[in-house]
Amino acid sequence: MSGYIFKLQLVILLLLAINIKGSAQTLKFLIPDGAVVQYAGSIGYFSGGISYQLFPNERGNLDLLYGFVPGSKGGVLHIATAKFAYKPWSIKLKDWAKIYPFNPGAFLTYTFHKDLSLKFPGGQYSHDYYYWSEALRPHIAFNSEIELDADKVLKNSGIKAISFYGEINTNDYYLINYLQNMSALTIDDIFQIGIGMRVKF
């Protein structure tokens, strides 16, 4: 009987090992392909997070970031961002770099603050009085990026590539207000600028 129990335990352990290996393979897509940091650009005074390469040709990026605005820069804010960008064109600089000249994108930010909620209080305002969220902001963005091949620039670093980018963006609130007040606002008033760096592992 003890031999039967031992064999049964062995089979159960093998099945668990196979299941864990299969789960690890299934969850492999959760491992980020890189890290990203950004200064300014509507997602915090300074922000950082993880980056995923999208599509077989790696022409898309999905970045998940946490941003922080210190009290000295207008009030303490904590901002979560999910950002997507697509790189339709590239210009190769010999064998050590690529330039992605025009990358359209979009991102969502959520600002965590006790005075900001997902929507305006229903009891205080009529249902359609405010058409935007207090805390959630959709943005459109455009960036230009230069990507350096780390094998050529930083030998034996374990890094695949390092990118530097500049980005401009605007959000729903700014854009609608501009369209309604074109005599008072200029394009410069509604676009924000950010710069960042991405490291591919």
C-alpha positions in Angstrom: 0.0 0.0 0.0 2.8 2.4 0.8 4.4 1.7 -2.6 1.0 2.7 -4.3 0.8 5.9 -2.2 4.4 6.8 -3.2 3.7 6.3 -6.9 0.5 8.3 -6.6 2.5 11.1 -4.9 5.1 11.0 -7.6 2.5 11.2 -10.4 0.8 14.2 -8.7 4.2 15.9 -8.3 5.0 15.4 -12.0 1.6 16.7 -13.0 2.1 19.8 -10.8 5.6 20.4 -12.4 4.2 20.1 -15.9 1.3 22.5 -15.0 3.7 25.0 -13.4 6.0 24.9 -16.5 3.0 25.4 -18.8 1.7 28.3 -16.7 5.2 29.9 -16.8 5.2 29.7 -20.6 1.6 31.1 -20.7 2.5 34.0 -18.4 5.8 34.8 -20.3 4.1 37.6 -22.1 3.8 39.5 -18.8 7.5 39.9 -18.6 8.4 43.5 -19.8 10.7 44.0 -22.8 12.2 47.1 -21.3 12.0 50.1 -19.0 11.1 53.7 -19.7 11.5 57.0 -17.9 10.0 60.4 -18.9 10.3 64.0 -17.9 7.1 66.1 -18.1 4.6 65.5 -20.9 1.3 65.4 -19.0 2.1 62.2 -17.1 4.0 63.7 -14.2 6.9 65.9 -13.5 8.9 62.7 -13.6 7.6 59.2 -14.4 8.9 55.7 -14.9 7.6 52.2 -15.7 7.8 49.2 -18.0 7.6 48.8 -21.7 6.4 46.1 -24.0 7.2 45.6 -27.7 4.1 44.9 -29.8 3.6 43.2 -33.2 6.0 40.8 -34.9 8.0 43.7 -36.4 8.3 45.4 -33.0 6.9 48.6 -34.4 4.5 49.2 -31.5 5.1 50.1 -27.8 2.9 49.7 -24.8 4.2 51.6 -21.8 2.8 51.4 -18.3 4.1 54.2 -16.1 3.7 55.8 -12.7 4.2 59.6 -12.6 4.7 62.0 -9.7 4.3 65.8 -9.4 5.9 67.2 -6.3 4.2 69.9 -4.1 6.7 72.5 -5.3 5.5 72.1 -8.9 1.8 72.9 -8.3 0.6 70.3 -5.8 1.3 66.6 -5.0 -0.1 64.3 -7.7 0.2 60.6 -8.4 -0.6 59.6 -12.0 -1.0 56.2 -13.7 -0.5 56.1 -17.4 -1.1 53.4 -20.1 0.5 54.6 -23.4 0.5 53.2 -26.9 2.6 54.4 -29.8 3.1 53.0 -33.4 6.3 53.5 -35.4 5.3 53.3 -39.1 8.6 54.5 -40.6 12.3 54.1 -39.8 15.5 55.6 -41.1 18.6 53.5 -40.6 21.8 55.2 -39.6 24.5 52.7 -40.8 24.4 49.7 -38.4 24.3 51.5 -35.0 21.0 53.4 -34.9 17.5 54.0 -36.3 15.4 57.1 -36.4 11.6 56.8 -36.1 10.6 60.3 -37.3 6.9 60.4 -36.7 5.1 58.0 -34.3 1.4 58.6 -33.6 0.0 57.4 -30.3 -2.6 57.6 -27.6 -2.6 57.3 -23.9 -4.8 57.4 -20.8 -3.9 58.9 -17.5 -5.6 58.6 -14.2 -4.7 61.1 -11.5 -5.1 59.9 -7.9 -6.2 62.7 -5.7 -8.9 63.1 -3.0 -10.4 66.1 -4.9 -10.6 64.3 -8.2 -13.0 61.5 -9.1 -13.9 59.5 -12.2 -16.9 61.7 -12.8 -18.4 64.9 -11.4 -20.9 64.4 -8.5 -24.3 63.7 -9.9 -26.2 65.5 -7.1 -24.3 68.8 -7.5 -24.4 69.0 -11.3 -26.9 68.0 -14.0 -26.0 64.8 -15.9 -24.6 66.5 -19.0 -23.2 69.7 -17.4 -19.6 68.5 -17.5 -18.7 66.1 -20.4 -15.2 65.2 -19.1 -13.9 63.2 -16.2 -12.1 64.9 -13.3 -9.4 62.2 -13.0 -9.3 60.2 -16.3 -7.8 61.9 -19.3 -7.5 60.5 -22.9 -4.6 62.0 -24.9 -3.4 61.9 -28.4 0.4 62.1 -28.9 3.1 62.2 -31.5 6.8 61.5 -30.9 10.1 61.2 -32.7 12.6 58.6 -31.5 16.2 57.6 -32.1 17.2 54.1 -31.1 20.8 53.1 -30.6 21.9 49.5 -31.0 23.5 48.7 -27.6 25.7 45.9 -29.1 27.4 48.6 -31.1 27.3 51.5 -28.6 27.6 49.6 -25.2 29.3 46.3 -25.8 28.6 43.4 -23.4 26.0 45.5 -21.4 23.2 42.9 -21.7 21.0 45.6 -23.1 19.5 45.3 -26.7 18.9 49.0 -27.4 18.6 52.5 -25.9 16.1 55.0 -27.2 15.6 58.7 -26.7 12.4 60.4 -27.7 10.6 63.8 -27.7 6.8 63.8 -27.5 4.0 66.3 -27.9 0.5 65.6 -26.7 -2.9 67.1 -26.0 -6.1 65.8 -24.3 -9.8 65.9 -24.7 -10.3 68.8 -22.4 -7.7 71.0 -24.1 -8.7 70.1 -27.6 -12.5 70.8 -27.1 -11.7 74.1 -25.4 -9.4 75.1 -28.2 -12.1 74.3 -30.8 -14.7 76.4 -28.8 -12.3 79.3 -28.2 -10.0 79.5 -31.2 -10.0 83.3 -31.0 -8.5 83.2 -27.5 -6.4 80.0 -27.5 -3.5 79.0 -29.8 -2.1 75.6 -30.7 0.8 76.3 -28.3 -1.7 76.6 -25.4 -3.1 73.0 -25.8 0.0 70.9 -26.4 2.4 69.7 -23.8 6.0 68.5 -24.3 7.8 65.6 -22.8 11.2 63.8 -23.3 12.1 60.3 -22.4 14.4 57.3 -22.5 13.6 53.7 -23.2 15.9 50.7 -22.5 15.2 47.4 -24.2 16.3 44.2 -22.4 
